[in-house]
Structures are given as C-alpha cells and as structure tokens.
Amino acid sequence: MAGRSKSGDRDDGVTVSFGAKFTRSEQFKAVFREGMALVEAAATYLDGDGRKEARKLRPPHSLAYATESMRLTTRLMQLASWLLIRRAVSEGELTPEQAIEEQRKIKLPATGSDQPARDLGALPPRLRELIEQSIKLQARVIRLDRMLGYKQLPPSGEAEHPLKTQLSRLRAAFGTEAD
C-alpha cells in the first residue's frame, strides 16, 4: 500500500480537491447543462414571446415585468458566470487562483434574499416559470458554492488558518453550524 499510512490515509502530501473532482462529475455537468439551457430559454423568451406579452401589460404590471425580466437576466448571468468559472478550472483553462479572483466578481445573494415582486401573479406564465426555475437553480448553486468553500475565502491579502476553511467546508457539507 505505497503512499498510504497504516490508517489508510495518504501520507505523500497529496491533497485531493473535492471541488476539482466535483466539477468533472456527471452531477456538475447536469447542473451546467441545466443552467446554460435556462439562460438560452430565457433569452429566447425575452427576445420573442416575452416582448409581445410585455406590450399587452398595463402599469403597474408592465413595470413589474420590466423589473422581473431584468432581475431574471442578472440572476442568470451571475449563475452562468459561476458555472463557467468552475468548468474552466476543471478543464485547466483557469488556475484555482485565477478562479478565486474571478469568483470575487460574482455576487450570489444569500439564499432566499432574491425573491420576486408581489405582482408576480400578474406576469405572463412563461416569465413566472423562468423566474421560478432560475431561483431554484440559484439555490442549488449557492449550496454548491458553500459546499465547495468558495464563499469562505478571505478578502484579498487577508490570511486565514487553513483548518478554518476546511472546517467551514465540513460544516457546509453536513449542514451544521456549531463549532
């Protein structure tokens, strides 16, 4: 059992990155495909049938449509950026360090803080579906982001004990908050 200690742990100093392994998994590929398909579906809708449906709305519903379509677009661009960064690292196009810097530009909200307006019921059904799908995808990405430990990174230049990050990842993976 070369490279392993008596306890079965690796003793060669090699750390296996869960994040790197995950981004090569079928689960990540499925989330990636879902996210990109949702971006495409939203763009097609907003540029086609959505425009027609928006013209039929009267104030204040037309304002709600404009607001929610903008929020949908912004949400999807943030999600697509997150997914593309993860894929770029797994394919060797970005180093983990470059990904960290790119990740800092993405503003994923706290879970549940990006809810649609009260007038959602007055909006066209397809827009409501896209909003709902994007919020569900966003919740999954936020959970993945926390599980992978990207949000526990300290701001640039600020040092942190290496075990603190690992403990945060374990807490996120197992859903515990206690120290």
Residue pairs with C-beta under 8 A, 6 or more apart in sequence:
1 8
3 10
3 11
3 12
3 14
4 10
4 11
5 11
10 16
17 96
18 148
18 169
19 86
19 89
19 148
19 149
19 150
20 89
20 90
22 28
22 144
22 148
23 86
23 87
23 89
23 90
24 90
28 86
28 87
28 90
31 83
31 137
31 140
31 141
31 144
32 83
32 86
32 87
34 137
35 76
35 79
35 80
35 83
35 137
35 141
36 80
36 83
38 76
38 79
38 130
38 133
38 134
38 137
39 76
39 77
39 79
39 80
41 130
42 72
42 73
42 76
42 130
42 134
45 126
45 127
45 130
46 69
46 72
46 73
49 126
50 69
50 124
50 126
50 127
53 65
53 124
53 126
53 127
54 62
54 65
54 66
54 69
54 124
57 64
57 65
57 122
57 123
60 119
61 119
61 122
61 123
64 117
64 119
64 120
64 122
64 123
65 123
65 124
65 127
67 117
68 116
68 117
68 120
68 123
68 127
68 131
69 127
71 114
71 116
71 131
72 127
72 130
72 131
72 134
75 114
75 134
75 135
75 138
76 134
78 106
78 107
78 108
78 138
79 134
79 137
79 138
79 141
81 102
81 105
81 106
82 103
82 106
82 108
82 141
82 145
83 141
85 94
85 99
85 102
85 103
85 106
86 99
88 94
88 99
89 95
89 96
89 99
94 102
100 150
100 153
103 150
103 153
104 153
104 156
108 138
108 141
108 142
108 145
108 151
109 138
109 142
110 142
111 139
111 142
111 143
112 139
114 135
114 138
115 135
116 131
116 135
120 128
120 131
121 128
123 131
145 151
146 152
146 172
147 169
147 172
147 173
148 169
149 165
149 166
149 168
149 169
149 172
152 164
152 165
152 168
152 169
152 172
153 165
154 160
167 179
170 176
171 177
